[in-house]
Amino acid sequence: MLNNKIQDALNGQINAELWSAYLYLAMGMHFEAEGLSGVANWFKIQFQEEQAHATIFMNYINQRGGRVELKAIDAVPTSWASPLDAFKATLEHEKKVTSLINNLYALAEAEHDYATRDRLAWFVSEQVEEEDNCRQLIDKFTLIGNDGMGLYMLDQELGGRTYTAPSILAE
């Protein structure tokens, strides 16, 4: 059984994951409208990943006999000057999410809730991957600069990204 402190923190994280999903959906829709369907695809895949993360937390709360409490999702930005700006914003957001996950992990340890700590270990690793992906894309968009052909090629590359549900989702 989850204690109230852990349950409340996990419910807060569900809200943060759903906000992230909403943010990435907004980014996807923005770049779709800008004619960058590959960039849009990358963000739409992120949208799916964040929904999966929220679902993992919800499933976990239910597995532990807790109560999921869905709260309102705050508004997100809806436009970005360029893909580079959007990926810079994404990196900053992912750093914030990393901080939230680390705080949850520390709380689980402080509360001697080792099952929650172990579940959070997957998210700790996931955040390393999320930040690294953003940094790599920032580097690519920075390298491209104002080169239209480079943007076209990277947009095509990002259009090939596909969603793979995390195996932890099935638990």
Rosetta blueprint (number, residue, H / E / L):
1 M L
2 L L
3 N L
4 N H
5 K H
6 I H
7 Q H
8 D H
9 A H
10 L H
11 N H
12 G H
13 Q H
14 I H
15 N H
16 A H
17 E H
18 L H
19 W H
20 S H
21 A H
22 Y H
23 L H
24 Y H
25 L H
26 A H
27 M H
28 G H
29 M H
30 H H
31 F H
32 E H
33 A H
34 E L
35 G L
36 L L
37 S H
38 G H
39 V H
40 A H
41 N H
42 W H
43 F H
44 K H
45 I H
46 Q H
47 F H
48 Q H
49 E H
50 E H
51 Q H
52 A H
53 H H
54 A H
55 T H
56 I H
57 F H
58 M H
59 N H
60 Y H
61 I H
62 N H
63 Q H
64 R L
65 G L
66 G L
67 R L
68 V L
69 E L
70 L L
71 K L
72 A L
73 I L
74 D L
75 A L
76 V L
77 P L
78 T L
79 S L
80 W L
81 A L
82 S L
83 P H
84 L H
85 D H
86 A H
87 F H
88 K H
89 A H
90 T H
91 L H
92 E H
93 H H
94 E H
95 K H
96 K H
97 V H
98 T H
99 S H
100 L H
101 I H
102 N H
103 N H
104 L H
105 Y H
106 A H
107 L H
108 A H
109 E H
110 A H
111 E L
112 H L
113 D L
114 Y H
115 A H
116 T H
117 R H
118 D H
119 R H
120 L H
121 A H
122 W H
123 F H
124 V H
125 S H
126 E H
127 Q H
128 V H
129 E H
130 E H
131 E H
132 D H
133 N H
134 C H
135 R H
136 Q H
137 L H
138 I H
139 D H
140 K H
141 F H
142 T H
143 L H
144 I H
145 G L
146 N L
147 D L
148 G H
149 M H
150 G H
151 L H
152 Y H
153 M H
154 L H
155 D H
156 Q H
157 E H
158 L H
159 G H
160 G L
161 R L
162 T L
163 Y L
164 T L
165 A L
166 P L
167 S H
168 I H
169 L H
170 A H
171 E L
